[in-house]
Amino acid sequence: MRLSAIDLHLTLGGAAILKGLSLDFEPGAVTAIVGPNGAGKSSLMSCLAGLRTPDRGEVRLGDVPLARRAARARARRIALMEQSPQIAWAVDVKTLVGLGRTPFLGARGLAAEDHAAVARAMDRADVARFADRPVTHLSGGERARVLIARALAGDPQWLLADEPLAELDPGHQLDAAVLLRGLAMAGKGVVVTLHDLTLAARLADRVVVLAGGAVIADGPPRTALTPAVLAQAYGVEARLSEGRGGLLIDVTGRHG
């Protein structure tokens, strides 16, 4: 089911954050959203998840405006991993991951199928060995993987992840990238924001470049991440080359 942003306008604190932004996202693909700080990436993700209402425009899931869907129905279809969420209480990992099943629960609590979904999600995110440990006792990278597991526990149609790989070590970045690719290959829709341009080029089928709340490039990585686009978006000079694992993007200095 397609996820669409249609003419989104958003102003926060008197500043225009999104300026008539329109994008269609198709399931079965990984889309990376990149751009400088303040480009509107996180605000766009919040709108796509239905957690923030734009001043004008709308988000649609299929043919239905997201605002017309009940919150529980939205949460069953769309999971949002927010950037650097705070976990202040010493809940154990298994319980936190189990919160990903909340949209499916009634008064009964977790049933056998819910426990099975939690176990699968912990295995996929490589956090099963932490199941009984308090989340507050884990490293930043370990917590990031727990939050990936929480999102996966609900088996959403769409996974929206705001900088999901930022705190992971290189090995777990690769593991998470494989996991995200696998979700897309299974027909899920995956949208991630990233700062690492080389990682975006290698992970994503499509890259959307935002700057100043607007789309300045949209397409396959080699089309969207050109030196001219990077100069416009980031004000930098960049050199592109082919490496063993795919496209390499080397920022060499300030533009101009």
N, C-alpha and C positions, 0 to 999 in steps of 0.2 A: 504494500500500500504506500503510495507516494506521500512524502511530507513536503509541504510547500510553504514558503514565506512569500506573501503577496504585498508589495508596496509598503513595507514596514517603516514607520517613522517612530522614533523614540527620543524623548528629551529627558535628561536627568540633570538636576541641579542647574537648570538654565542652559545646559550644553546639548547640542544636537548629537546624539550617539549613533542612531541609525537614520539614514536619509533616503527614504524611498527604496529600500532594499528588497529585491525579488529574487528568489532562488527556488528551484525544484530539486529535491533530493530523491533518488531512486533507490529502492532496496536492492540488495545484492552487490553493493559497492561500498568501498571506504572513501569518504570525502574528507579531506583535510582542509581546515580553515586556518589560514595564516595571516599575519599582518603585525604591524608594530603595536606597542602598548597603546591602549586607548582607541584602537581601530573599531571596536564594537563587537569583538568576537564573543566575549562572555555574555554580553547583553543579548546577542543574537541567539545563543544557545538557550538562555533562559526563556526567551520568547518561543523558540521551537518546542520547548518542553511544556509550555503553558504555565510557567511559573511567573512570568511577567507579561503584562498586557501592553501592547504597543499603543501609542497615542493615535495612530492611524494605520490602516492595513490589518491583515489577519494572517494567521497560520492555519493551514488545512491539513488534515490527515485523511487521505483519500479525497472525497468530494465534500466532506463535512468540516466546517470550521471547528478548530480545536476548542474554542470557547463554548461550543454547544455540547461538548462531550462532558459527562460527569467526571469529577476529579479521579475517582477510582478507575473508571474506564480508561482515562488518559494514562494513568500510572501503570496499567496492565500492558499497555502498548509501547510506552516511551519511558526509558530509564535515563536519568541525567546524573552523571558524575560531575559534581561541581569542583571547581579548582580549589585545592588546599582546604577542604572542610575541616572544621575543628571538632575533635572528639574529646569531650571534657570528662566523660564518666568512664569508669574502669569496667566496662562491659566485656565479656569474653567474646572472642572472635566468632564462635558459632552463633551466638545470639545476635551479634551485629549483622552477620551475613543473613540470618533469618529474617531481618527486617525487610529484605528484598521481596519476601513473600507476602507482605502486609496487604497489597491490593487484592489478594485472592482469599483472604481470611475472613471468616465470620466470627461469631463468639466462641467457636470451638477451639481456636488456637491452631497450632501447626499439626497437620495430619501426616500420615506416613508419606504421602507423595510430596509434601512440603519438605520434610526432613531429607528425602532423597534428592530433591532439587538443590537444597543447601549443600549437601555432601558433594554433588557433582560440581557445583560452582566453586567450592573450596578446592577441589582437586584441579580444576581447570586453571585457577589462579595461583596454584602452588602455595596454598596457605593451610592445607588440612592439618599439617603438623602443629599449627598454632591454635587449633580449635578451642582449647580450654584456657588459653592465655588471655589476660586482659589486653585490650587493644592499646591502652595507654603505655604498655610495657614494650611495644614494638617500635622498630625504627620507622622513619618516615617512608622508606621504600616498602617495608612490610605492610604498613598501614595502607599505602596506595593499592597494593595487591588485594588487601581485604576489601577495599571499597569496590574494586573491580568485581570481586566475587559477589558482593551484595547486589550489584547491578545485574549480574548474570543469573542470580537466584530466581529472579522473576521471569526469566526467559522472554524479555521484551522483543517486540518487532523492531524497535529502533533503540540503539544505544548512542546517546549523546555524551561525549566525554570531553571535559574542558581540561586540557593539559594532563592527560592521564599518565603520561610516561615521564613527567618531569623529575620525579624523585626516585625513579628506578635506576639501579645500576645497569651497565651496558648489557649484561647477560639477561636480566629480567626485562629490559626494554625489548630485546629481540623476542623473548618468550611472549610478551604482551602483544607485540606486533603480529606474531604468528597467530595468536588467539583472535585478534581483531580481524585479520584476514580470513580466518576460519569462519567467523560469524557471518561475514559478507558472503563467503562461498556457500554457506548454508541458507542464503536468502534473506538474511537480516540486513537492515540499513544501519550503517555505522558512520557517524559524523564526529570528528575529533578536531580540537584546536591544538596547534603545535607551534612552538617557537623554533625547533630544530628543523631547518629547511631541508637538509639532506634526508633526515628521517621522514619528513612529509613526502619527499619525492619518491622514496623507496616503498613507503607503506601504502600510499593512497593511489586509487584509480583516477581520482580527480582532485585538483587543488583549487580552492577559491581564495583569492588574495583580497583582503579588505584593507582599506586605508581611509581614514576620515569618515567612517560609517557608510562607505559605499564600496561596491565591487569594482576592482580595477583590472582583474584578470580571473578567468574561470575556464578550466579545461584540464587535459592531461598534464602531468607534472612538467614535461619538457616544453609544453606550450605556455603554461601559466607562470613558471618560474624562470623567466628569461632575465638576463642582465638589465634590460630596459625596465622591466616590471619591478625588479628589486630596487633599482635606483629610484623609481617613482614612489614605491611604498615605504622603503626604509632609508632612502638617502645614502645608499652604499654602492660601492663597486663590487661586483662579484664575478667569479670565473667558474664556469661549468665544465665538468669533465666526466668521463666515464670511468668508474671504478669497478672492482670485481663484483660488488653487490648491486651495481646500478649507478644512477646519477649522483655525482658529488658536487656540492655547492660550497665554494670557498669565498668568503667575504674578505676582500683584500684591502679595503679602506673606504673612507668617506667619498661620496660622489660629489664632483664639482670642486 
